[in-house]
Amino acid sequence: MTRVELHSVGKRYPARGRSGSETTAVDGVTLEVASGEIHAVIGYSGAGKSTLLRLVNGLERATSGRVIIDGEDITGYSEGQLRAVRSRIGMIFQQFNLFHSKTVAKNVEYPLAVSGTPRAERAGRVRELLEFVGLADHADFHIEQLSGGQKQRVGIARALATNPGLLLADEATSALDPDTSREVLQLLSRVNSELGITILLITHEMDVVREIAQRVTVMEGGRAVEQGEVFEVFSNPQTDTTRRFVSTALPTEPSATHLRELREKHRGKLVTLTFRDGSADQPVVFQTLADRGVGVSIVHGGITDVGGRSFGKLTLELIGEGLQVEHAIAALAQHAELEVLA
Ligand SMILES: Nc1ncnc2c1ncn2[C@@H]1O[C@H](COP(=O)(O)OP(=O)(O)OP(=O)(O)O)[C@@H](O)[C@H]1O
């Protein structure tokens, strides 16, 4: 298990050509990945995620701030010292980066050979790794005979070969279809829970974060704009960037256009209730409406799982006499976070 700390880390790239200007890829990011946690960094293209990951394994050098791995400040390390650090860190990639001319077993064996593991020990370790990722019967296959999901399993087995304490995942499921992506994410969860390996992953997909991460950092323009437990960050987004990610995967309020369409179909009062991990009790909400003789239909939204906790927004149409509905709204507001849609 490995702990990662970034303290005000920055990475500037010098200008290219005479007319070019300097690029600040990472701009003063402070981030702590606790030992044994799965931490996701989410951001749109160009936010600085890949650069951040490469700063952690020393493939890029910070131009400001400090990078600390297990209490060891690696910021000023020589290339030789960084190689030793990298040997304790596994990495997987969106495009898998496997050797196509080698078999599955040879791909997994490669880092063992490079690290000087005696030949006699390698076969057993390769078998163990392939069993862990569910590919024991594919040892002699060539890479081109595998599906995308199987290729990423090989990538994971290879990354685990030298027993790293930290796994870096660079858009590991972005090239996969949703079902395969979920299987690979489940495998990564097992890497974390059964082998105790800390995982730092970067992604532009909200579902990836929601499914496996405990903590998340949202990046924009090289900066960490939000950070915290997945549930806290996504159930209460503070920036437009986070709100945009949330709207791709979690139930939201209807957009302005959708609200106009809803208005045409529904004549009653429209309200949105937010359910935040037990903060509002659905039976109480519906009972409150029934007690006041107010009819209800759900017109938009849903309840879902975020970081293992429930979160949702339901837009309801309340049907009844004007005053009756007003009283029901006042009563509901006692039990739930409620917004009357204008
Ligand atoms: N070697 C480099 N030289 C100059 N600029 C770079 C270099 N690497 C990255 N950049 C710039 O730094 C910024 C952040 O890039 P980075 O690849 O880290 O973002 P990202 O969030 O990973 O995006 P993507 O998912 O598209 O790779 C971009 O503006 C990019 O053009």
The ligand as an SDF file (V2000), in Angstrom:
LIG
                    3D

 31 33  0  0  0  0  0  0  0  0999 V2000
    4.8910   17.6280  -23.5520 N   0  0  0  0  0  0  0  0  0  0  0  0
    4.0940   18.6940  -23.6050 C   0  0  0  0  0  0  0  0  0  0  0  0
    4.5330   19.8600  -24.1240 N   0  0  0  0  0  0  0  0  0  0  0  0
    3.7360   20.9540  -24.1750 C   0  0  0  0  0  0  0  0  0  0  0  0
    2.4640   20.9860  -23.7210 N   0  0  0  0  0  0  0  0  0  0  0  0
    1.9740   19.8540  -23.1960 C   0  0  0  0  0  0  0  0  0  0  0  0
    2.7490   18.6450  -23.1090 C   0  0  0  0  0  0  0  0  0  0  0  0
    1.9810   17.6870  -22.5310 N   0  0  0  0  0  0  0  0  0  0  0  0
    0.7810   18.2490  -22.2760 C   0  0  0  0  0  0  0  0  0  0  0  0
    0.7710   19.5450  -22.6720 N   0  0  0  0  0  0  0  0  0  0  0  0
   -0.3540   20.4980  -22.5330 C   0  0  0  0  0  0  0  0  0  0  0  0
   -0.7530   20.5120  -21.1740 O   0  0  0  0  0  0  0  0  0  0  0  0
   -2.1720   20.5980  -21.0490 C   0  0  0  0  0  0  0  0  0  0  0  0
   -2.6880   19.4280  -20.2400 C   0  0  0  0  0  0  0  0  0  0  0  0
   -2.5030   18.2180  -20.9640 O   0  0  0  0  0  0  0  0  0  0  0  0
   -2.8350   16.7650  -20.3840 P   0  0  0  0  0  0  0  0  0  0  0  0
   -2.5580   15.7790  -21.4700 O   0  0  0  0  0  0  0  0  0  0  0  0
   -2.1630   16.5870  -19.0850 O   0  0  0  0  0  0  0  0  0  0  0  0
   -4.4050   16.8850  -20.1510 O   0  0  0  0  0  0  0  0  0  0  0  0
   -5.4770   15.7340  -19.9780 P   0  0  0  0  0  0  0  0  0  0  0  0
   -6.4550   16.2230  -18.9790 O   0  0  0  0  0  0  0  0  0  0  0  0
   -4.8040   14.4550  -19.6810 O   0  0  0  0  0  0  0  0  0  0  0  0
   -6.1510   15.6800  -21.3910 O   0  0  0  0  0  0  0  0  0  0  0  0
   -6.3040   14.4290  -22.3810 P   0  0  0  0  0  0  0  0  0  0  0  0
   -7.3310   13.5380  -21.7500 O   0  0  0  0  0  0  0  0  0  0  0  0
   -6.7850   15.0670  -23.6570 O   0  0  0  0  0  0  0  0  0  0  0  0
   -4.9350   13.8380  -22.5040 O   0  0  0  0  0  0  0  0  0  0  0  0
   -2.6980   20.6510  -22.4750 C   0  0  0  0  0  0  0  0  0  0  0  0
   -2.9010   21.9910  -22.8220 O   0  0  0  0  0  0  0  0  0  0  0  0
   -1.5830   20.0440  -23.2970 C   0  0  0  0  0  0  0  0  0  0  0  0
   -1.5750   20.5480  -24.6050 O   0  0  0  0  0  0  0  0  0  0  0  0
  1  2  1  0
  2  3  1  0
  2  7  2  0
  3  4  2  0
  4  5  1  0
  5  6  2  0
  6  7  1  0
  6 10  1  0
  7  8  1  0
  8  9  2  0
  9 10  1  0
 10 11  1  0
 11 12  1  0
 11 30  1  0
 12 13  1  0
 13 14  1  0
 13 28  1  0
 14 15  1  0
 15 16  1  0
 16 17  2  0
 16 18  1  0
 16 19  1  0
 19 20  1  0
 20 21  2  0
 20 22  1  0
 20 23  1  0
 23 24  1  0
 24 25  2  0
 24 26  1  0
 24 27  1  0
 28 29  1  0
 28 30  1  0
 30 31  1  0
M  END
$$$$
